[in-house]
């Protein structure tokens, strides 16, 4: 399974953690979910040996430095806490490593609102590329997967709400019609030859029944129109997700190629050997 096709946030986060471990075994990774309306960090998801751990939180986003908040809201920028990394790591409920490290975050947005962020904590390096730099393509794929999963969940909730509304309307309609029919039948039974007030009552019930039936038909037509709109929207979203998946796979392949080239350059062998390795990378990708 690849990140862009992960079935849920837990699976995507686990895959991203494995990507990080392939680069640096001591790297720590977590996903923080946010409530944009209350500006709160509400939950922390951390990959574990037996799954993904979930920890409720009530930390205000405003507790983070302004520069970090701006980067998170942008949704496409990596930002680190620098020398304050270990202090903010404790605020977020994680344990610093011996010797210290660097905490880097990347925001996840939905409809322009901060929905969460990925945090990567890595040991400080004096030489070589940082883990988060080499992990950046995988984090981008995770962001695509997170957006796709969130949209799927939102569509599922919308369909459930529509189905519940439809059931309630039908139940209310059936109850009203049964009540009106019962009243009409009772009036007719008591007045086999209706005259005067009885006839007026029957006429009133018949009009009420006709109005209820007309109202139910009108609501049914509106619900059918809404269902048709939702079906078309879901179809368009599915096409968009297929395109995102294709683009994500392309980005993943390009990121892996760049990583292999960077690794060949970092090994700093003879120029001919470096060129041979780079050619081998392109040959393997073709």
N, C-alpha and C positions, 0 to 999 in steps of 0.2 A: 504494500500500500504506500502511496505517496501522499505528501502533505495536502496537495490541492484536491485530493479525492477522499480525505478523511471523513468518516461518517458523523463524527461529533467532536466537540471541543476537547474531550479527554483524549481521544485517539490522536488528534492533531498535535496536542501538547506532548504526548508521549513520543511521537515521531520526532518532534523538534528537539526534545531532550536527547534522544539517541544521536541526532545530528551533532549536537553540542559535545556529547561524550566522544564521538569519533574524532573531534578536534582536540579536546582537553577533558580528561576524565574527571577533574575536580571542578569543572564548571557547574554552577547551579542555575536552574531556570525555574521561573514561576510565571503564572498568568494571574493578573489581578482584574477583577470585574468591577465596573463602576456604575453608579446611579447618577446620570448626568443632571437629573432634576434636583437632587439633593446635594450634588457635588461631593459624593462620598465614595470611597473604596469599600465595597460591600463584601467581597469574598476573595480568598487567595486559593489558587489551584496549584499544587506542587506534585510533579511526577514522583512516584515511589515504586519500589520493587513489585508491589502487588496491585498497582493501579495508580489512580490520581487522588491525592488527599485534598479535601476541601475544608477550609477554615473560614468561618464568618468573621467579618471585620467591620469596624465603624471608624475609619480614618478619613479625615477631611482631605480632599484633593488640595485644598489651599495650604496644607502643611508642607507641601513640596515646594522647592524653590521656583520662583517665577519663570526662569529660563526653562526649567524642566516642564512646567505646566504648558508653556507655549509650544514646546516640542511635541508633547503628548497630543495636544489638540490639533496640531498640524496633521498627525496621523501618518506621516511618511518620513520622519526624521529620527535617527538614533541620537540619544543624548545621554551623557554619563554624569554622575555626581562628583567625579574627581576625588579630591581629598576627603570629601564628606561622605563617601560611599558607605563606609561601615556604619556611620551614625544613622543614615536613612535606611540601611538594610535592617537595623534593629527596629526602626519605626514600622517597617513593613512586616515585621514578625519573622525574619530570617536570621540565621546565625552566621556571623562573619568568620572567615577562614583565618587560621593562624598566619600571621604575617601580613594580613590585610589583602584587600582586592579592590576591584573597580566594578561598580554597579552601573549598568547601562539599561535604558528603557526605550521602548518604541510603542507609541500610542496606536490604539485600534479604534476607529471611528465608524459610526453608523449614522447616515443622514446628517452628517456634519456635527454629531454629538459624540463626546468621549464615552465609549462603551467599555473600555478596559485598556490594559497595556501589558506587554511582555517585558519581563525583567531578566537580565542575564548578569550573573555575578561570576567573575573570573579572577584568578590570582594575578597579581601585578607581574608584568614582564619587563625585563630590562632590554631584551632584544627580541626581534621577530614581530610578526603581525599579531594583533590582538585577536582573541577568539571571536568577539562579536563582529569584527570585520569579515572574517571568513564565514561566519554564520549568517551574514546579512541576506544573501539570496534565499536561504531557508526561512528566515523570519518574514520576508516578503510573501513567500508562498503560504506561510501560516496565516498572515493577515488576510489573504484571499480566501483561505479556507474558513477562517473565523467569520468573515462577512457572509460567505455562502451559507454557512450553518445557521447564522443568526437570521438571515432572510428566510431560510426554510422553516425555522421555528416560528417566525412571525406569520408566515403564510399558513402554517398548520393551526396556529391559534386563531387566525382570522376565519379559517374554514370552520373550526369548531364553534366559534361564536356565531357564525351565520347559521350553522345547523341548529344550534340551541335556540336562536331567535326564530327560525322556521318552525321548530317543534312547538315553541311557546305560542306562536300565532295560530298554528293549526289547532292546538289544544283549546285556546281561548275561543276560536271560531266554532269548533265543534260543541263546546259547552254552551255558547250563546245560542247556536241554532237548535240544539236539543231542548234548551229551556223555552225558547220561543215556540217550537213545535208542540211541546207539552202544554204550554198555556193555550195555544190555538186549538189543540185537540180537546182540551178540557172545556174551553168556551163553546166549541161546536157540540160537544156531548151534552152540555147542560142546556143548550138552546138549539134543538133540532130545527126549529123554524125561527131563526134569529130575527128579531125586530128591535128597533129603537136602540137602547144603550148596548145591548148584546151585539147587535150588528156592528155598531161603531167600534166596540172592543175588538171584534174579530178583524175588522178592517184595519184597525191600528196595529194589531199583531202581524197581519199579513204584510203591511208596509214595513214594519220593523224587521221581519224575516227577510224581505226582499232587500232592504238596505244592508243587512248583515251579510247576505250572500254577495251583493255587489262589492262591499268593502273587502271581503275575503278575496274575491277575484282580483280586485285592484292590487291588494297586498301581494297576492301570488304572482301577478305580472311584474311588480317591482322586484320581488325576490328573484324571479327568473332572470331579470335583466342584470341584477347584481351578481348572480352566480355566473352568468355568461361573461361579465367583465372580469371576474376573478379567474375564470378558466383561461381567458385570453392573456391576462397578466401573468399567470403561472407559466403558460406556454412560452411567453417572451422571456421570462426570467430563466426558464430552463435552457433556452437557446443561449442566453447571455452566460450562464454558468458553464455551458459546454465550451464557449469561446474563452472564458476565463481559465478553464482547466487546460485548454490547449496552450494559451499564453503562459500559464504557470509552468507547464512541462517544458516549454521552450526556455523560460527564464531559469528553471532548475538546471537544464542541460548547459546553458551558457555559464551559469554560476559554477558548476562543477568543472567546466573547461578552464575558466579563469583560475579556479583553485589549483588545478593540476599545473597550469602554467606558472602560477606564483610559487608553488612548491618546488618546481624545477629551478626557478630563479633563486629561491632561498638556499637551495643546496649548494649554489655557487661553485659548480664544477668547471671543467674546461668549457670554453665557448662551444666547441664542436659537440660536446656531450649534452650541453643545455639545449642546443638546436635540435639534436637527435631526439631528446625527450619531448620537446614541444611538438615536433613533427609526429611523434608517436601518439601524443594526445589527440591531435587533429585526425590522425588515421583511425584511431579508435572511435571517434565521434562520427566519422563519415559512414 
